[in-house]
């Protein structure tokens, strides 16, 4: 925290006032911000890698019931859903 930020925080704490809110930001850009695009691509890669690992574990399971239980587990489904939302 910078000295200025620290001083402002102490001022607002001492006076009991609330810091001014930053101006609203238009969240709908015509073109996605490059940093967001990079983060999305990175998230896609991480989730795709997780799905590859899940599929690898599942392929090693001989018991079909156990395999189905594993693949239908909520955490596995959440990873698949997140990847679907990112693509």
C-alpha positions, 0 to 999 in steps of 0.5 A: 500500500502506498503512503498516499493510500495509507494516509487516505485510509487513515483519514477516512477511518479517523473522520468516519467518512467513506472514500469516494467511489470511482466513476462507473466503468462501462463493462460492455466493451466493443472489443475484449481487453487484451489482458482479459483475452489472455486470462480467458485463454489461460483459463481455457488451457488450465480447464482443458488440462484438468479435463485431460487428467480427469479422462486419464484417471477415468480410462484407468478405472476398470470398474465401470460403475466407479468410472461413471460415478467419478465422471459424474461427480459434481467437481468434474461436472463443474470443471466441464461447465466452466470450460464450456463457458470459456469457449 
